[in-house]
Amino acid sequence: MFALIDGNNFYCSCESALRPSLRGHPLIVASNNDGCAIARNQEAKALGVKMGQPLFELRDLMRHKGLIALSANFELYGDMSDRMMTLAAGLGPVQEIYSIDECFIGDLAGVPELTRRAWTIRSRIERWIGIQTCVGLAPTKTLAKLCNHIAKESERKPGSYPPHLARVCNWQECSVSERRALLQRTPAGEVWGIGRRIAAQLAEAGVITAWDVASMPAEQARSSWSVVLERTVRELQGISCISLEQAPPPKKQIAVTRSFCHPITTLPPLVEAVSEFASKGAEKLRRSDLRAGAAMVFVRTSPFRPGPKYYRTTVTQLQPPTADTSQVVNAALRGLKSIYAPGFQLAKAGVLLLDLAPAAHEQLELLQEPQRDQSTLMEAVDRINSRYGRGAIHMASTGMPHKDDAGWRMKQEMRTPRCTTRLDEIPIVRA
């Protein structure tokens, strides 16, 4: 038995948990640089706001319908996610964190009164941190995903599924006829593992619903499509083919990229931007206990803005592999200066750290000069920045924080005032 616990409208729920006054109002969370909507609550969805819709198209809704738009606060969402996952782990012995707002719980076959326990965990998460969740319980991960979808839609869209399955749906407690009805009500494209392109191909072949997918011979799914679809068919039939990943796979690269508020036409602000991107990448390296062997830098113009187009990229080797901010920034700036060309309106830049390896598996060269160990210094910098705020200690090439003329910086102003309460000042109250 598996469980899938998913936070509803997670980013918006995190904002509403800290600011209860937002509840009941249409709310969206905007992407970096406030370009488009990346999260919507139910009230915003009722107004017709689409995922990824540009914010300039929503100005009338903000003026006349009370739509509230907030800049994303990913540090808050990450901390709330950690709290939610800690509470969700109480459902069973094994946990796989699948994304920032959902996790699988495994080895539930021997858990007594599983449905009641799921309700208890869901209530505890809502009570202690203010996040509403839905839970799907099933003998395979694909069916658990499907049950989670049913639990959500039963509450959001009355009549789409039986109301008694809202919030918590246990596949094992459904009768054979009810299971068939649930699969027949679910479009094939809603099944985990079936994307838009495969769903269109299945529709051409007459496979419209999840029941049609589950009724398909597994051998046909493999020969006509792929082994992935064959696995999905077997999972829908109740045969578990996907196990839990108790440890996340190691990262292969770390990317920090941003679009600019205004086009960049000179080198100094570009140096500041790339320096900050490289600094953030180095911080992520240390947080994951990794070292990078190369740094890739790219700059490009907007594909939508008229004028000459420009896109260049370069890779600078880091020998030996390092997570030292100064070395990563220096390598990124050397690469930037080698690809920069004046006369273009640059809209985006980024730094990708490649050839990642665990810090404990460092491979040195035979004739390599010994390098000064900066790990203690970097650890001190991270502690200070964690305590006093990001950028309290930073590379000089990133420029002065919050400088008014830093045109490359993202829009951080809020459509409404942001709550200034620090998350670590809010205790978890256990009722």
N, C-alpha and C positions, 0 to 999 in steps of 0.2 A: 504494500500500500504506500502511496505517495500523497503528499499534500502540497498544494501551491497556494501560498499566501501572498496577496498582492495589495499594495496600498492604492486606494482610489484617488485619481487625480492628484498624484503624490505631491508635485511641486506646489500646487495651489493649496493642498491640505496642510503642508508645512507652513505656508504663510498664514493661513487661517488659524493654525494652532497657536501661533504667537500673537496674532491680532484677531481675537474673536469678533471684532466689529466687522470684519470682512465677510463673515458667514451670511449667506442669503443674498449676497450681491454678486453680479456677474464679474468674474475675475479671470485674468490671464497672466501668465508669466512669459516675459519676452526673452528672446535669445540674446547672446552676446551682441553688444552694440545696439540692442533694442530693435533688431531688424524684423522679427516675425514672432508669432505666438508659438511657443513650444509646449505649453500646458494650458488647459482650460478646465474650469469647474463646470458643473452641470448647468448652472444659470447662464454661463457664457455660451455653452453649446446650444442652449435653447434659443439664444439670439442669432444663431447661425454662424458663429465664429468657427473657422476651419483650422485644423492643425497646419502650422506653417504659413498661415495667412499673414501678409505684410501688415505692419502696424499702421501705415498710412491709409490703408483701406478701412481701418476701424475707427477713424477719427469721429465719424458721425455717431457711431455707437457710444463712444466715450462721452460725447457732448450731450446726446439726447437720451440715451438708454442707461447711463450710469455705469458703463463698462469700466472697470479698473484694470490698469496694466502696471505690472511691477517688473523691474529689472531682476534678472535671475540672481539668486544668492546661493551658489553651489556649495559653499562651505556649510551653510545651514542645512541644505538638503542632505549632504553627506553625513552630518552629525545625527540628524533625525533618522536617517536610514540605519545607522549603527544601532541606535536605540530600538528601532522597530525590529531589526533582525535579532537582537538579543532577546527580546520578548518572544518573538516567533519561534525561537529555538526551543522554547518550553513545550512545544507540541510533540516532539519526538527526539530520538537519539542522534539522528544524522541530518545535517543541514547543508544545502548547496545554495549560496547566494547567487542568484541568476542575473539580477540587475539591481539598480539602486532601489527599486521599489517592490521587488518580488523575490521570493526564495522558495525552493523545494525543501520539504522535510521527508525523509525516507525511513524505512524500517518500522512502519506503523502497523504491521499485521497483528502484532500482539498487544496493541494499546487498547485497553478496555474503554467502552463508551466513547468511541473516537469522535463522533459528531458532537456530543456534548462537550468534549474537551476542546474541539475546534471553536465552538461558540465561546467557551471560557477564554481562550487565548485571544480571540478577536475582540471580545469585550475588554480584556486587560489592555490591549494595545490602544484602543480608543480612549479608555479611561486615563491611562498613565501619560500618553504623549499626544492625544488628540487626533490620531490618524485613523480614519475608517478603512477597513480592509474587507476583502472577500476571500473565501477559502474554498478550494476545490479538492475533493478527496476521491481517489480512484486507484486502481491497481497498476496503471502505467502513467508515465509523465505526460504523454499526449492527452490521455483522458482527464488527468488532473487539470491540465491547462483548459480543456474544454469545459470541465465542471466549473472552473473559476469564471470562465466567460459566461456560463449560464447563470451563476450566482450574481454576477454584476448586472447582466441584462434583465434578469427577473425583477430587480429593484428599480433600475433606471427606466425600463420600458415595460410597464405592466401589460400583460397579455402576450408578450413575446415567448415567455416560458412560464411554467406553473409557479404561482407565487410562493409556495412552500419551499422552493429551492433558492429563494433569495438569500444572499449573503453567505450561506454555507450550503454547498451541494455535495452530497456523498453518493457517488455512482453505485456503490454496493447496496445502498438502501432503496434504489429504484428497481421496479419490476422490469421484466424483459420487455413488455409492451411499452413501458414508459421510456426505457432506454432507446428503443427504436424511434419513438416519437421525438425525443430530444435530438437524435442524430438527423432525423428528417427535417427538423426545423432549422438546423444550423447549416448555413452555406459552406461549401467546401473551402472557400477562401478564408474562413474563420478558423480552420484547423491549424494547429501549430505545425510548422514545417511545410505548409503549402503557401507559397508566395503568389503574388498577383499574376505573374507570367504562367506559372504552372496551373493556377486556377482557371485561367483563360483557355489553356490547352485542354484541361479536363472538361470544361464546359462544351468545347467543340466535340468532344467524344461522348457527350451525354452524361457526364458525371457532374451533377449539380450540387448535391448535398453531401454532408458528412456521412450519411447512411450509404450513399452511392460509393463513396470512397471505401468505407468499411466492408462493403459487399464485393469489392473488386478482388479478383484473385491476386495474391501477392506476387506470383510469378509474372503476371501481366503488367503489374505496376513496375516491376524491375526491368522487364524487357522493353516496354514502351516508353518509360520515363527514366527512372534512376533507382539506385539502391536506397536512396533517402525516402522516396515515396513508398517503396516496399516496406521500409521500417515503419512509416507512418500508418500504413494499412494494417500491419500486424499489431501496432500499439492500439489502434481503434478497435481491434478485435479482442483486446484484453491480454495480448502477449507482450510482456515487458521486454523491450529491446534497447532502451536507453537507460543507463545507470546514472547514479548521482556522481557529480564531480566534487569531491570533498575539498580539493585544493584547486584554486583557479589556475588555469594554464599560465605559464610564464609569459610576460609581455615581450613582444618582438620589437616594438618601437614605442617611443613616447613622442607625441606631437603637441605643439603649442602653436596655434595659428589664429589670427584674428583679421577681420575686415576693419578698415579705418573709418572714423567718422567723416573725414574729408580726404580727398586725394592728396597723396604725398608726392612732391615734385623735387625735393632736395634731400641730400644725404643725411644731415644731422638728425632730423626726427626719425628717419628710418633706422639709424644707429641706435637711438633710444628704444625703439620698438623691438628690434631684434635682440638687443641686450636684455630687455625684460622677458621676452619669450624664452631665451636661453637660460636665464636665471630660474624661471619657473620650471623648465624642463629638468635642470639640475636638481632642484628641490624634490621633484617627483622621483628622480633616480634614487636619491638618498632615502626617501620614504619607503621605496620598494626594495632597498638594499641591493641596488643594481649599479653597474658601471656601463658607460657607453663607449663604443669603439669608433664612432664616427658621428658627425653632426652635419645634417643637410639643411640648407637655407634656400628658400625660394621667395621671389617677389613677382607680382603680376598686376596688370591693369584689370579694370572691370570688363567683363565680356559684354556688358549691357550699355556702357557709356560710350558715346561716339568719340572718335579720335584714334590715334595710333595704338596698336596693341603691343604688349611686351610681357613675356614670361621667361624667366631664367631660373635655373636651379644649379646648385653645386654642392659637392660633398667634401668635407674636410676631415681627415683622419685624426683620431685622438690616440696617441701612443705615449704611454700605456693607456688603456681604458680608464676612464675617470668619472667621478661625480662631483668634482671640484668646480664650483660655480665660475671661478675666474678662468679656468682652462676652457670650460665649455663656452663661455661668453667670448673669449679671445678667438677660439676656433670659428665660432659663428660669425664674428665680425670680419675675420679674414675672408671667409667665404662671401659675405655680403659685399665687401669692397671689390671682389673680383667679378661680380655679376652686375653691379649697379651701373646704370647708364642714365644720364640726365635727359630731361625733355619728355618724360612720360608721367602720366597721372596714375601713380601706383595706388591700388585699392586694397591690396591684401599682401601680407607677408607671413612667414612662418618658419619655425625651427623644428626639425624632426631629429630625434636622437636614435641612432641605429646601432646594430651589432651589440645588443644588450647582453650582459652576462652577469651572473651573481657575483657580488663583491668577494665572496669567499673562494671563488674559482679563478682568481686573477692569474693570467699567464704572462710572464715576463719574458723579454728577449735576452739572449745570452750576453750580448755586449751592450746592453742598455744601461745608461747612466742612472744611478739611483735617484728617485724622485722624492722631494720633500713631502712628508705625510701631512696632509691638510685636513684629515678627517676630524680631528678634535676641534679645529677652528670651524669647520662647516657645521658640526654638531652644535657648537655654541651659537652660531648665527641662527640656526633653525630654532633653537630654544628661545632666543631673544625675539625673533619674529613671531613665534607662536604666542609669546606672552604679551608683546606690545603692539602686535599687528603687522601684517605683511608689509614689507618695505621699510620697517624700522631700521634695518641694516641692509643696504643694497649696493650694487656696483655703481660707481660714479657714472658710467656710460649710459645708465638707464635714465639719467636726468633727475630733476627734482620732483618728488611726488606731488601730484595734484597741481603741477605747474599750469598756469592758465593758457600759455601759448603752445602746449604740447598737443598739436593738432591731430597726432596719430591716435591719441587715447580714445578708448571706447566711451560711449555715452553711459554715464553712471547715474545721471539724475533720474529721479523717480517720477512717475506720473502722480503718485500720491506719496506722502511722507512715509518713510520706512521706520518701523519699530527699531529703536536703538538698544533694546535690552540684549545683553550678551547671552548666548545660549547656555553657557556654563553657569550662569547665575539663576537658571530656572531649574529647580529641583524636580526629580521624578517623585511624585507623591503616590505612595502605595496605599490604596484605599482598603 
